[in-house]
């Protein structure tokens, strides 16, 4: 007879007989599966190509865009975001193209949005809302649900409809009139709609082909963007969309067939290579999933171990009846597989149910509708992993049950030989030692890169250079491999650690002595539970160290934009009177602040190429930007750190340097040299250099060569400063030097810089900011000191570790109470006070949580120290509050909660001799 059939029957009976423990194991297995199922459904549904096709096309066969080029070069059919062509031919007005004449007879055409959009600043009374105008056919035959009327009707000529969020911000409804404050045009709101493609966007919609916002005649008003007519098409049956797309490209028209949305991977112009970052991300994800699986196996394994001991007499009877060790192992393995299947099926069902029942909420959080319900093969992987978790959790108890002699099993004796315990301890110690050696080797390989990075990081505040954190692949892999080995070794050695702790219990108070000895005697459940807590605490410590190190790195790399006691004021929209608006706002702010001084604009720029002049034969100006020459090794890349230039106005120099120029610096200006405020700006030839990109002559086909870009080089005199300010110049020169170099003063019409006394109070600064801000037209800000932003993340990491610790302690103490009822009854029978039961439970929780937390903190700190270079901080940063919380606070909290929730009296039970 097959060994599995009676095993299945016995597994079902055991599960029904011990329902509470079976439900616990199934929950431990099913919860990760439910989370994985829920996450996969939301990810697949929100990132589904079918959803993209629905939102972009509705039921249409293709989207068509008329470009301003008479033909397209190197055209290939591609998805909308791959840009499968180059512009070519002469330019034209896209609105003059007869689209119907280019398409097969019988094609149904519907006009939709004009790509590029038109910016609006709507005003109703004193309320404003910034949005974009989209022109689309309403109601649409292809996308009837895209815009759903909530109030009023669809617009006619000269009317608009507003999305719900825009209507709520402006507090308008159907029939109200709003004004575009950029042009002064009044628009009638015919209705309010729900835009399913962007549920929270402040959209404005009008029928296509209506010129609602003509360019105003007043001087300085901005011209509207050039747009490309776009259409949705329903092609006749039998039309080959790809062939049609290639034919339309000869007329400067781009066609995106529906299949390019449904299968974008088939239309990519090139295969994206697998990057090193992707490999690292995949490896890290695999490691996290593996550690999570180990966490589940450990907690479920503790419950299985207790269940195996409960079934020891049954196993003895089966063994005495002639069952082989293989048959004994099969009984427990089938129990694990059965509970794994039950937990996995329940997890999948719960994950699907939560995703489906909360669909409106997920759509709101996603910001757009989710018209498809999709899931991928990841769910099958989660199912396999869930079942495997149940089997693996039963492996160790099954092996132990198969090794037990029938007489020991029938009498309830559990023998552990010193030789076997010693072998396991030695194996664990060797794994821990190997892990430590690998971690030290990886850390040593990163030492040089980290030292160079720390030295460069110390100069960031002076140079403005941005740095990339060193992340060498092989050393990181060594450290992570060492961490995995150390974790495996500690899991093996944890029972030995608890045994050593038990031998030190003689001088402890009674509850603590009993708790320590109970942990030693029942290592089958306390070992896995303590290991699970160790794993959670170690993970939280590594995450906390990474967050703290990253936060310190951000603070070290943080470059202020302005000095303290400085305010910058600018007009929000360039509507022709930006200079007057900014001047008036600066005067209002200066009237409030003590010692206020408005600095005159002193920026420098250059005129662009003659071919780029506008219709009034005026060449626009571009700001000059000098390049940085600073760099470090390939594992510590620096970038940025350049700067703008300005005339050496005394007030601006004083603001930037914090002092006046010295005699040597003034003499350098007189000699025609420029003052470079950072050594990184000066090249090996002692000059500062800038690329005049805007002066390059662009060929007719839109191309140009890098060699065509003119360069500007000027002799430099280095002036050291303590702090780099991103909004202030990095190069100063005299007016004569700027004139000889062909540089001109930038008007900076819409921005003013204001300095004020350090005696200004916070109330005065707030009043000045309020005075400078005029509705929507002007904005003002002052530089604030650096503020840490990751405190909530540290709290969340510590809270998660605490939650896992409490769950592990609750499981371990509950299993201890279930397994030790007779011992507790004996304790009551000999006259122990009822409160001893509470103190004993609290002591058990403190032992399990304390040992797990202590070992976890040591492990987490070791791994974090080896990986410290990858966090970006100049030195190892220890989050002491988190360590104290998870290492001391959580175990004490677990002990208090356990003691408070434990019954002090237990029923008397018969005790076998």
C-alpha positions in Angstrom: 0.0 0.0 0.0 1.2 3.5 -0.8 2.9 5.3 2.1 1.1 8.6 1.3 -2.6 7.4 1.5 -2.5 6.6 5.3 -0.3 9.7 5.8 -3.0 11.9 4.2 -5.7 10.4 6.4 -3.7 10.9 9.6 -2.8 14.4 8.5 -6.4 15.3 8.2 -7.3 13.9 11.6 -4.4 15.6 13.2 -5.3 19.0 11.7 -8.9 18.7 12.9 -7.9 17.5 16.4 -5.4 20.5 16.8 -7.5 23.1 15.0 -6.0 26.2 16.8 -2.4 25.3 16.0 -3.3 24.3 12.5 -5.1 27.7 11.9 -2.0 29.5 13.2 0.3 27.7 10.8 -2.0 28.2 7.9 -2.2 32.0 8.8 1.5 32.3 8.9 1.8 30.7 5.5 -1.2 32.4 3.9 -0.5 36.0 5.0 2.6 36.5 2.7 0.7 34.7 -0.1 -2.2 37.1 0.3 0.1 40.1 0.2 1.9 38.8 -2.9 -1.4 38.1 -4.6 -2.9 41.5 -3.8 0.3 43.3 -4.9 0.5 41.3 -8.2 -3.1 42.1 -9.1 -2.7 45.8 -8.5 0.6 46.0 -10.3 -0.5 44.0 -13.3 -3.8 45.8 -13.6 -2.3 49.3 -13.3 0.6 48.5 -15.7 -1.4 46.4 -18.1 -1.0 47.2 -21.9 -4.7 46.6 -22.2 -5.4 49.4 -19.7 -3.1 51.7 -21.7 -4.9 50.9 -24.9 -8.2 51.5 -23.3 -7.3 54.9 -21.9 -5.6 56.0 -25.1 -7.8 54.6 -27.8 -11.0 53.3 -26.2 -12.4 51.1 -29.0 -10.5 52.8 -31.8 -8.0 50.9 -34.0 -5.3 53.5 -34.0 -4.1 57.0 -33.1 -2.9 59.4 -35.8 -0.7 62.5 -35.2 0.0 65.1 -37.9 3.5 66.4 -37.5 4.8 69.8 -38.8 7.2 67.9 -41.2 6.3 67.0 -44.7 8.0 63.6 -44.4 9.6 61.5 -41.7 13.0 59.9 -42.0 14.1 56.5 -40.8 10.5 55.6 -39.9 9.6 52.4 -38.1 6.3 51.4 -36.6 6.8 51.7 -32.9 4.9 52.5 -29.7 4.0 56.1 -29.0 6.8 56.7 -26.5 9.7 55.2 -28.5 9.8 57.9 -31.2 10.3 55.6 -34.2 11.3 58.3 -36.7 13.4 61.4 -37.3 12.1 64.8 -38.5 12.9 65.6 -42.1 11.7 67.6 -45.0 10.4 71.2 -44.9 8.2 72.5 -42.2 4.4 73.2 -42.6 1.3 74.0 -40.7 -0.1 70.7 -39.5 -3.7 72.0 -39.4 -3.7 72.4 -43.3 -3.2 68.6 -43.9 -6.3 66.8 -45.2 -6.2 63.7 -43.1 -9.3 62.0 -44.7 -7.6 62.1 -48.1 -4.7 60.1 -46.8 -6.7 57.3 -45.2 -8.6 54.3 -46.7 -12.1 54.9 -47.8 -14.6 54.1 -45.0 -12.3 55.2 -42.2 -14.2 56.8 -39.3 -12.2 59.7 -37.8 -12.6 61.5 -34.5 -10.6 64.5 -33.4 -9.0 64.3 -29.9 -6.5 66.3 -27.9 -3.9 68.6 -29.5 -0.5 67.2 -28.3 1.4 69.8 -26.4 -1.6 71.3 -24.8 -2.4 74.9 -23.8 -1.6 76.2 -20.4 -4.4 78.0 -18.5 -4.6 80.0 -15.3 -8.3 80.1 -14.5 -9.7 82.6 -12.1 -13.1 82.9 -10.5 -13.4 85.7 -8.0 -10.4 85.4 -5.8 -9.7 81.7 -6.5 -7.2 80.4 -9.0 -6.5 77.0 -10.6 -3.6 76.2 -13.0 -4.5 73.6 -15.6 -4.2 72.5 -19.3 -6.7 72.8 -22.0 -7.4 69.6 -23.9 -9.5 69.5 -27.0 -11.4 66.3 -27.6 -14.7 65.3 -29.1 -17.5 65.1 -26.6 -19.4 62.8 -26.4 -16.9 60.4 -28.0 -17.9 57.4 -30.0 -14.6 55.6 -29.3 -14.2 56.6 -25.6 -17.8 57.2 -24.4 -16.7 56.7 -20.7 -13.6 58.9 -20.8 -15.5 62.1 -19.7 -18.6 61.4 -17.7 -20.9 64.3 -17.0 -21.5 65.0 -13.3 -23.3 68.3 -13.9 -24.5 70.3 -16.8 -23.9 69.4 -20.4 -21.0 69.0 -22.9 -19.6 72.2 -24.3 -20.5 74.0 -27.5 -18.5 76.6 -29.3 -16.8 79.0 -26.9 -17.5 76.8 -23.9 -15.6 74.5 -21.7 -16.2 71.7 -19.1 -14.1 71.3 -16.0 -12.9 68.2 -14.2 -14.3 67.7 -10.7 -11.1 68.8 -9.0 -10.8 72.0 -11.0 -14.5 72.9 -10.4 -14.0 72.2 -6.7 -11.0 74.4 -6.5 -12.6 77.3 -8.3 -16.0 76.6 -6.7 -17.9 76.9 -9.9 -20.6 74.8 -11.6 -22.5 74.7 -14.9 -23.4 78.1 -16.2 -20.6 80.0 -14.4 -18.0 82.1 -16.1 -14.2 81.8 -15.5 -11.3 83.9 -16.8 -8.0 82.8 -18.2 -5.8 85.2 -16.2 -2.9 84.8 -18.7 -4.9 86.2 -21.6 -8.0 87.8 -20.1 -10.4 85.6 -22.1 -13.6 84.7 -20.4 -14.9 81.2 -20.7 -18.3 79.8 -20.0 -18.4 76.5 -18.0 -21.1 74.3 -19.5 -20.6 71.3 -17.2 -18.5 69.3 -14.8 -17.1 65.9 -15.8 -15.3 63.0 -14.2 -12.1 62.3 -16.2 -11.4 58.6 -15.8 -7.9 58.8 -17.1 -6.9 61.2 -14.3 -9.3 61.3 -11.4 -7.6 64.1 -9.5 -6.3 66.2 -12.3 -7.7 69.8 -12.8 -8.5 69.2 -16.4 -10.2 71.7 -18.8 -11.9 70.4 -21.9 -13.3 71.9 -25.1 -14.5 70.7 -28.4 -11.7 70.4 -31.0 -11.3 73.0 -33.8 -12.3 76.0 -31.6 -9.8 78.8 -31.1 -10.9 79.6 -27.6 -7.7 81.4 -26.6 -6.4 83.7 -29.3 -3.0 85.3 -28.6 -3.8 88.6 -26.8 -2.6 91.8 -28.4 -1.1 93.4 -25.3 2.8 93.6 -25.4 4.7 90.9 -23.7 2.0 88.3 -23.7 3.2 84.8 -24.4 2.5 83.1 -27.7 0.7 79.8 -27.5 2.5 76.5 -28.1 2.6 75.0 -31.5 0.3 71.9 -31.4 -0.1 68.8 -33.6 -3.6 67.6 -34.6 -4.4 64.2 -33.2 -7.2 61.8 -34.3 -8.7 58.4 -33.3 -9.4 56.1 -36.2 -11.7 53.2 -36.9 -10.1 51.5 -39.9 -12.0 49.5 -42.5 -11.9 45.7 -42.2 -8.9 44.1 -43.9 -6.6 47.2 -43.4 -3.0 46.4 -42.5 -2.2 49.1 -39.9 1.6 48.6 -40.1 1.6 49.1 -43.9 -0.7 52.1 -43.6 1.7 53.6 -40.9 4.7 53.3 -43.2 2.8 54.9 -46.1 1.6 57.8 -44.0 5.1 58.5 -42.8 5.9 59.7 -46.3 3.4 62.5 -45.7 4.7 63.5 -42.3 1.9 61.7 -40.4 2.5 59.2 -37.6 0.1 56.3 -37.0 0.1 54.3 -33.8 -1.9 51.0 -34.4 -3.7 49.5 -31.4 -1.2 46.6 -31.4 1.6 49.0 -30.5 -0.2 49.6 -27.2 -1.2 46.0 -26.6 2.3 44.6 -27.4 4.8 47.4 -27.0 7.7 44.9 -26.6 7.2 43.8 -30.3 7.7 47.4 -31.5 10.7 48.5 -29.6 13.4 50.0 -31.8 16.1 48.3 -29.8 16.5 45.8 -27.1 17.1 47.3 -23.7 20.2 45.6 -22.2 20.1 44.3 -18.7 21.9 46.8 -16.5 24.0 46.2 -13.4 21.5 48.1 -11.3 18.7 45.7 -12.5 20.9 42.7 -11.6 21.5 44.2 -8.2 17.8 44.9 -7.7 16.9 41.4 -8.7 19.5 39.9 -6.3 18.3 42.1 -3.4 14.7 41.2 -4.1 15.5 37.5 -4.1 17.4 38.0 -0.8 14.5 39.8 0.9 12.0 37.2 -0.3 14.3 34.4 0.9 14.7 35.9 4.3 10.9 36.5 4.5 10.4 32.8 3.6 12.8 31.8 6.3 10.9 33.9 8.8 7.7 32.1 8.0 9.4 28.7 8.1 10.9 29.4 11.5 7.6 30.6 13.1 5.6 27.8 11.5 8.4 25.3 12.3 8.1 26.1 16.0 4.4 25.3 15.9 5.1 22.1 14.0 7.7 21.1 16.5 5.2 21.4 19.3 2.6 19.5 17.2 5.2 16.7 16.6 5.8 16.3 20.3 2.1 16.2 20.9 1.9 13.3 18.4 4.9 11.5 19.9 2.8 8.7 21.4 0.9 8.3 18.1 4.2 8.1 16.3 5.4 5.5 18.8 2.4 3.3 18.2 2.9 3.6 14.4 6.5 2.7 14.8 5.8 -0.2 17.1 3.3 -1.4 14.5 6.1 -1.8 12.0 6.2 1.6 10.3 9.5 2.5 8.7 11.3 5.9 9.3 10.2 6.9 5.8 6.6 6.4 6.7 6.9 8.3 10.0 8.5 11.3 8.1 5.7 11.1 5.5 3.0 11.6 8.2 4.4 15.0 9.3 5.5 16.1 5.8 1.9 15.5 4.5 0.6 17.6 7.4 3.0 20.4 6.4 2.0 20.1 2.8 -1.7 20.1 3.6 -1.5 23.1 5.8 0.7 24.8 3.2 -2.0 24.2 0.6 -4.8 25.4 2.9 -2.9 28.5 3.8 -1.9 29.2 0.2 -5.4 28.8 -1.2 -6.8 31.0 1.6 -4.1 33.6 0.9 -4.8 33.7 -2.8 -8.6 34.0 -2.1 -8.1 36.7 0.4 -5.7 38.6 -1.9 -8.1 38.5 -4.8 -11.1 39.4 -2.6 -9.3 42.5 -1.0 -8.2 43.6 -4.5 -11.6 43.2 -6.0 -13.8 44.6 -3.2 -11.6 47.6 -2.8 -11.3 48.4 -6.5 -12.8 51.9 -6.3 -10.3 52.8 -3.5 -7.4 51.4 -5.5 -8.6 53.4 -8.6 -8.7 56.6 -6.5 -5.2 56.0 -5.0 -3.9 55.1 -8.5 -5.3 58.4 -9.9 -7.1 56.7 -12.9 -9.5 53.9 -13.6 -8.4 50.3 -13.7 -10.5 48.9 -16.5 -8.9 45.5 -16.5 -8.3 42.9 -13.7 -5.0 41.2 -14.5 -2.6 38.9 -12.6 0.6 37.3 -13.7 2.7 34.2 -13.1 4.0 35.6 -9.9 0.9 34.3 -8.2 1.8 30.7 -9.2 5.3 31.3 -7.8 3.7 32.6 -4.5 1.6 29.4 -4.4 4.6 27.2 -4.9 6.5 29.1 -2.3 3.6 28.9 0.2 3.2 25.1 -0.2 7.0 24.8 0.1 7.0 26.8 3.3 4.6 24.3 4.9 6.7 21.4 3.8 10.0 23.0 4.9 8.5 23.9 8.3 7.7 20.2 8.9 11.1 18.9 7.7 13.0 19.1 11.0 10.2 17.8 13.2 9.7 15.0 10.7 13.3 14.0 10.8 13.3 14.0 14.6 10.2 11.9 14.8 11.7 9.3 12.4 14.8 9.0 14.5 13.0 8.4 17.8 13.0 5.0 19.3 9.5 3.4 19.8 10.0 3.0 23.5 11.0 6.7 23.9 8.1 7.8 21.8 5.6 5.7 23.8 7.0 6.9 27.2 7.2 10.6 26.1 10.9 10.9 26.5 12.9 13.2 24.2 16.5 12.5 24.1 19.1 14.8 22.6 22.6 13.4 22.5 25.4 15.7 23.3 27.3 14.6 20.2 24.4 15.6 17.9 24.0 19.0 19.7 27.7 19.5 19.5 27.8 18.8 15.8 25.0 21.3 15.1 26.6 23.9 17.2 30.0 23.5 15.5 28.3 23.7 12.0 26.6 26.8 13.1 29.8 28.3 14.5 31.7 27.5 11.3 28.9 29.2 9.2 29.0 32.3 11.4 32.8 32.5 11.2 32.7 32.1 7.4 30.1 34.8 7.1 32.1 37.2 9.3 35.2 36.6 7.1 33.3 37.2 3.9 31.8 40.4 5.4 35.3 41.6 6.4 36.7 40.8 2.9 33.9 42.8 1.2 34.3 45.7 3.6 38.1 45.8 3.0 37.6 45.9 -0.7 35.3 48.9 -0.3 37.6 50.7 2.1 39.6 52.6 -0.6 36.6 53.8 -2.5 34.9 54.8 0.7 37.9 56.8 1.9 38.1 58.7 -1.4 34.3 59.3 -1.4 34.5 60.7 2.2 37.3 63.1 1.2 35.4 64.4 -1.8 32.2 64.6 0.2 33.9 67.0 2.6 34.3 69.6 -0.2 30.7 69.4 -1.5 29.5 72.5 0.5 32.3 74.5 -1.1 32.1 73.3 -4.6 28.5 72.4 -5.1 29.5 69.0 -6.6 27.1 66.2 -6.5 28.4 62.7 -5.7 27.2 59.2 -6.5 27.5 56.8 -3.6 30.1 54.0 -4.3 28.4 50.7 -4.9 30.9 48.1 -6.2 29.1 44.9 -7.1 31.6 42.2 -6.0 32.2 43.6 -2.5 28.5 44.1 -1.9 27.9 40.5 -3.0 30.6 39.2 -0.6 29.0 41.1 2.3 25.5 39.8 1.5 26.7 36.3 1.0 28.5 36.6 4.4 25.2 37.8 6.0 23.3 34.9 4.6 25.9 32.4 5.9 25.9 34.2 9.3 22.1 34.0 9.5 22.1 30.3 8.6 24.8 29.6 11.2 23.0 31.5 13.9 19.7 29.6 13.2 21.6 26.4 13.6 23.5 27.6 16.7 20.5 29.2 18.5 19.5 26.1 20.4 23.1 25.8 21.6 23.0 29.4 22.7 19.8 28.8 24.6 21.4 25.7 26.2 24.4 27.6 27.3 22.0 30.2 28.8 20.2 27.5 30.7 23.3 26.5 32.5 23.6 30.0 33.9 20.1 30.0 35.4 20.9 28.8 38.9 21.2 32.2 40.5 18.2 33.8 38.9 14.8 34.4 40.6 12.3 31.6 40.4 10.3 32.8 37.4 13.4 33.7 35.4 15.1 30.4 36.4 12.0 28.4 35.2 11.8 30.4 32.0 15.5 29.9 31.1 15.3 26.2 31.8 12.1 25.9 29.9 13.8 27.6 26.9 16.7 25.2 27.2 14.6 22.1 27.6 12.2 22.9 24.8 14.7 24.2 22.2 12.6 22.7 19.5 10.2 25.6 19.7 12.2 28.3 21.5 15.1 28.0 19.0 13.0 28.7 15.8 11.0 31.5 17.6 14.2 33.2 18.8 15.8 32.9 15.4 12.7 34.5 13.8 12.9 37.4 16.2 16.7 37.7 15.5 16.0 37.8 11.8 13.4 40.5 12.1 15.5 42.6 14.4 18.6 42.2 12.3 16.7 43.3 9.2 15.3 46.3 11.0 18.7 47.3 12.3 20.2 47.1 8.8 17.3 49.2 7.4 17.6 51.7 10.2 21.4 52.1 9.6 20.8 52.5 5.9 18.1 55.1 6.4 20.2 57.0 9.0 23.3 56.8 6.8 21.4 57.9 3.8 19.9 60.8 5.7 23.4 61.9 7.0 24.7 61.6 3.4 21.9 63.8 2.2 22.7 66.3 4.8 26.4 66.2 3.8 25.6 66.6 0.1 22.9 69.3 0.8 23.8 72.5 -0.9 21.8 75.6 0.1 20.4 77.8 -2.6 20.7 81.1 -0.7 22.5 82.3 2.4 20.5 82.8 5.5 18.7 86.1 5.9 18.1 86.3 2.1 14.8 86.3 0.3 14.1 85.6 -3.4 11.0 87.0 -5.1 9.8 86.2 -8.6 6.7 86.6 -10.6 5.0 83.3 -11.2 3.9 84.0 -14.8 5.6 86.1 -17.4 2.6 88.1 -18.7 4.5 91.2 -19.9 4.6 93.0 -16.6 6.8 90.6 -14.6 9.5 93.1 -13.9 7.1 95.7 -12.4 5.3 92.9 -10.5 8.6 91.6 -9.0 9.8 95.2 -8.1 6.6 96.0 -6.4 6.7 92.7 -4.4 10.3 93.3 -3.4 9.4 96.8 -2.1 6.5 95.5 0.0 8.8 92.8 1.5 11.6 95.3 2.2 9.2 97.6 4.0 8.6 94.9 6.6 12.1 93.6 7.2 14.8 95.4 9.1 17.9 96.4 7.2 16.4 95.2 3.9 18.3 95.8 0.6 17.2 94.8 -2.9 20.1 93.7 -5.1 20.2 94.7 -8.7 20.2 91.9 -11.3 23.8 91.2 -12.4 23.7 87.9 -14.3 25.5 87.4 -17.6 24.5 85.6 -20.8 25.2 85.5 -24.5 23.1 85.9 -27.6 22.1 82.8 -29.5 22.9 82.0 -33.1 21.6 84.4 -35.8 19.5 81.6 -37.3 17.5 81.5 -34.0 16.4 85.1 -34.0 12.7 85.8 -33.7 10.4 87.6 -36.1 11.6 91.0 -34.8 15.2 90.0 -35.7 16.0 89.8 -32.0 18.4 87.1 -30.8 17.3 85.6 -27.5 19.7 85.4 -24.6 21.1 82.3 -22.9 22.7 82.2 -19.4 26.4 81.5 -19.4 27.3 78.4 -17.4 30.9 77.5 -16.6 31.8 73.8 -16.3 33.3 71.9 -13.4 36.5 69.8 -13.9 36.3 67.9 -10.7 36.0 64.1 -10.8 36.9 61.1 -8.8 37.3 57.4 -9.5 34.7 55.3 -11.5 33.2 54.0 -8.2 32.8 57.6 -6.9 31.5 59.7 -9.7 31.0 63.4 -9.3 28.9 65.6 -11.5 27.6 69.1 -11.6 29.3 71.7 -9.6 29.4 74.3 -12.3 28.1 77.8 -12.0 26.7 80.9 -13.5 28.6 84.2 -13.9 27.8 87.8 -12.9 29.4 91.3 -12.8 31.3 91.7 -9.5 28.8 94.0 -7.9 30.0 94.8 -4.3 26.7 93.9 -2.7 26.4 90.6 -4.6 30.0 89.7 -3.8 29.4 90.4 -0.2 26.3 88.2 -0.2 28.1 85.3 -2.0 31.4 85.3 -0.1 30.3 86.8 3.2 33.0 89.5 2.9 34.3 92.1 0.5 37.0 91.4 -2.1 40.6 91.6 -1.0 43.2 93.7 -2.7 44.6 90.7 -4.6 41.2 89.7 -5.9 40.4 93.3 -7.0 43.7 93.4 -8.8 42.9 90.1 -10.6 39.6 91.7 -11.8 41.6 94.7 -13.1 44.0 92.4 -15.0 41.0 90.9 -16.9 40.9 87.7 -14.9 37.7 86.2 -13.6 37.1 85.2 -10.0 36.3 81.4 -9.7 34.7 80.7 -6.4 35.8 77.0 -6.5 39.0 75.2 -7.6 36.7 72.7 -9.4 35.8 75.4 -12.0 39.4 75.9 -13.1 40.9 73.5 -15.6 44.5 72.4 -15.9 45.3 75.4 -18.0 44.2 77.8 -15.3 41.1 78.9 -17.1 37.4 78.6 -16.6 35.5 77.2 -19.6 31.9 77.3 -20.9 30.2 75.7 -23.9 28.0 78.2 -25.8 25.5 75.6 -26.9 22.9 78.1 -28.0 25.3 79.7 -30.5 25.6 76.6 -32.6 24.3 76.8 -36.2 21.7 74.0 -36.6 21.6 72.4 -40.1 18.4 72.1 -42.1 17.8 68.5 -41.0 18.0 69.6 -37.3 21.5 68.1 -36.6 24.8 69.6 -35.6 28.2 68.4 -34.6 29.8 68.6 -31.1 32.8 70.3 -32.8 30.5 73.1 -34.0 29.7 74.2 -30.4 31.9 77.3 -29.6 33.8 77.4 -26.3 34.6 80.3 -24.1 37.8 80.2 -21.9 38.9 82.9 -19.6 41.9 83.2 -17.2 40.8 82.7 -13.6 41.9 83.6 -10.1 40.6 81.1 -7.5 38.7 82.6 -4.6 37.8 80.1 -1.9 34.5 80.3 -0.2 33.0 78.3 2.7 29.6 77.5 1.1 28.4 77.0 -2.4 25.0 78.7 -3.1 23.0 77.2 -6.0 21.0 80.4 -6.7 24.1 82.7 -6.7 26.9 83.1 -9.2 30.1 81.0 -9.1 32.2 83.3 -11.3 32.6 87.0 -11.0 34.2 89.3 -13.6 34.4 93.0 -14.4 32.1 94.7 -16.9 35.0 95.3 -19.2 36.0 91.6 -19.2 32.4 90.6 -19.9 32.2 93.0 -22.8 35.4 91.7 -24.3 34.1 88.1 -24.0 30.9 89.0 -25.8 28.7 88.6 -22.7 25.7 90.8 -22.0 23.8 91.5 -18.9 20.7 89.4 -18.4 17.6 91.4 -17.6 16.3 88.9 -14.9 13.0 90.7 -15.3 10.9 88.5 -13.1 13.2 87.8 -10.2 14.6 89.9 -7.3 17.0 89.1 -4.5 16.5 90.7 -1.1 18.9 90.7 1.9 17.8 91.6 5.4 19.2 91.9 8.9 19.8 88.8 11.1 17.8 90.6 13.7 14.6 89.9 11.8 12.1 87.9 13.8 10.2 84.8 12.4 7.1 86.9 12.6 8.6 89.6 10.5 9.9 87.1 7.9 6.4 85.5 7.7 4.9 89.0 7.3 7.4 89.8 4.5 6.6 86.6 2.7 2.9 87.3 2.9 3.4 90.9 1.7 5.6 89.7 -1.3 3.0 87.1 -2.4 0.3 88.7 -4.5 -2.3 86.1 -5.2 -0.9 83.9 -7.9 1.3 86.4 -9.6 4.3 86.5 -7.3 6.1 84.0 -5.1 8.7 84.4 -2.4 10.9 82.1 -0.3 13.8 82.2 2.2 16.4 79.5 2.7 15.7 77.2 5.6 18.3 75.1 7.4 18.5 71.5 6.5 15.7 69.4 8.0 15.8 65.6 8.5 13.1 63.9 6.5 13.4 60.2 7.4 12.3 60.1 11.0 9.0 58.6 10.1 10.8 55.9 8.1 13.0 55.0 11.1 9.9 54.8 13.3 8.2 52.6 10.7 11.2 50.2 10.5 11.4 50.0 14.3 7.6 49.5 14.6 7.7 46.7 12.0 10.5 44.9 13.9 8.6 45.3 17.1 5.4 43.9 15.6 7.2 40.8 14.3 8.9 40.4 17.7 5.6 40.6 19.5 4.1 38.1 17.1 7.0 35.7 17.5 6.9 36.0 21.3 3.1 35.5 21.4 3.5 32.3 19.3 6.3 31.0 21.4 4.6 31.7 24.8 1.3 30.3 23.5 3.0 27.1 22.4 4.8 27.0 25.7 1.5 27.3 27.6 -0.1 24.6 25.4 2.9 22.2 25.8 3.5 22.9 29.5 0.0 22.7 31.0 0.8 19.8 33.2 4.0 21.5 34.5 2.0 24.6 35.3 -0.7 22.5 37.1 2.1 20.8 39.1 3.4 24.2 40.0 0.0 25.3 41.3 -0.4 22.0 43.2 2.7 22.5 45.2 1.5 25.9 46.4 2.9 28.4 44.0 1.3 31.8 44.1 -1.1 32.5 41.1 1.0 35.5 40.2 3.9 33.3 39.5 2.2 32.1 36.4 2.1 35.7 35.1 5.7 36.3 36.0 6.8 33.0 34.4 5.1 33.9 31.1 6.6 37.4 31.2 10.0 35.9 31.9 9.6 33.5 29.0 8.8 36.3 26.7 11.7 38.3 28.0 14.1 35.4 27.4 12.9 34.7 23.9 12.6 38.3 22.8 15.7 39.4 24.7 18.0 36.8 23.2 16.6 37.2 19.7 16.8 41.0 19.9 20.4 41.0 21.3 21.7 38.6 18.7 19.7 40.5 15.9 21.2 43.8 16.9 24.8 42.4 16.9 24.1 40.8 13.5 22.5 43.9 12.0 25.2 46.2 13.2 27.9 43.9 11.8 26.3 43.7 8.4 25.6 47.5 8.4 29.2 48.3 9.3 30.4 46.2 6.4 28.0 47.9 4.0 28.6 51.4 5.4 30.2 52.7 2.2 27.0 52.1 0.3 24.9 54.3 2.6 26.7 57.4 1.4 27.5 58.9 4.9 31.1 60.0 5.5 31.3 57.6 8.5 29.3 54.9 10.0 26.0 56.3 11.4 24.4 54.4 14.3 20.6 55.0 14.9 20.9 54.7 18.7 17.2 55.4 19.3 16.2 52.5 17.0 18.7 50.2 18.6 17.5 51.0 22.0 13.9 50.5 20.9 14.3 47.1 19.2 17.1 45.8 21.5 15.7 46.9 24.9 12.3 48.5 24.6 10.6 45.8 22.5 11.7 42.8 24.7 10.5 44.6 27.8 7.2 45.6 26.1 6.8 42.0 25.0 7.3 40.7 28.6 4.8 43.2 30.1 2.2 42.5 27.5 2.6 38.8 27.9 2.4 39.0 31.7 -0.7 41.2 31.5 -2.5 38.9 29.0 -1.7 35.6 30.8 -4.2 33.9 33.1 -2.9 33.5 36.5 -4.9 30.4 37.3 -4.8 27.1 35.4 -7.1 24.1 35.7 -5.8 21.1 37.5 -4.8 18.2 35.2 -3.8 14.6 35.7 0.0 14.3 35.7 1.4 11.0 34.4 4.4 9.6 36.2 
